[in-house]
Amino acid sequence: MPAKNGPRGEVHAIDGNGEPVVIRVFWKRGSAYLSLNGHEHLVHPSNLRRANGFAMEAVLIYHVSDAVYVPR
């Protein structure tokens, strides 16, 4: 069971300019969030049922490519 608050891992991806980015994954108030450059987004719970759910959310939210979730 994950902690109610704190880091969960990272998503490593490539942005539109071809630069590598690291998107933080964390729990806050019992929900999962992604964060990049101070912009936080709530992860849709249905996507967490998939093994690549955090990576898929990063692609949809931040328009990155080659996203890979690295658990903590």
QUITAUR-V920272 format. One record per residue. N is the residue number from 1. RES is the residue in one small letter. OMEGA is omega in whole degrees, -180 to 180 (999 if undefined). Layout:
n/res/omega
N/RES/OMEGA
N/RES/OMEGA
This chain:
n/res/omega
1/m/-179
2/p/177
3/a/-180
4/k/-180
5/n/174
6/g/-176
7/p/178
8/r/-179
9/g/-179
10/e/170
11/v/176
12/h/-176
13/a/178
14/i/-180
15/d/-177
16/g/179
17/n/-179
18/g/-180
19/e/176
20/p/177
21/v/176
22/v/-179
23/i/-179
24/r/174
25/v/-178
26/f/176
27/w/175
28/k/-180
29/r/176
30/g/179
31/s/179
32/a/180
33/y/169
34/l/-180
35/s/176
36/l/179
37/n/177
38/g/179
39/h/-179
40/e/178
41/h/176
42/l/179
43/v/180
44/h/-174
45/p/-178
46/s/180
47/n/-180
48/l/177
49/r/-180
50/r/-180
51/a/-179
52/n/-175
53/g/-180
54/f/179
55/a/179
56/m/178
57/e/-180
58/a/179
59/v/-178
60/l/-174
61/i/-172
62/y/178
63/h/177
64/v/177
65/s/178
66/d/-178
67/a/178
68/v/178
69/y/178
70/v/-178
71/p/179
72/r/999
